[in-house]
């Protein structure tokens, strides 16, 4: 549920990486103990908690990962602004694929 821009009193920036790379790090083989679905569910829950606890909040979600279209649709509908770094030209210049 998005907020009317004229009623915004607070802006919250939420960062998330729904889909984590499978490439190992130098210090561990696993980047996350959670699946993409669990990370998605956690993100949606965080959005719902923010909306329930803080009135007149606008939520901006930033995600640099290749979120599947069905999940992305839910996220876009849940927040006031969704920033998809996966498609952003600046991200493409600075991110080296795993």
Order of alpha helices (4+ residues) and beta strands (2+ residues): beta-alpha-beta-alpha-beta-alpha
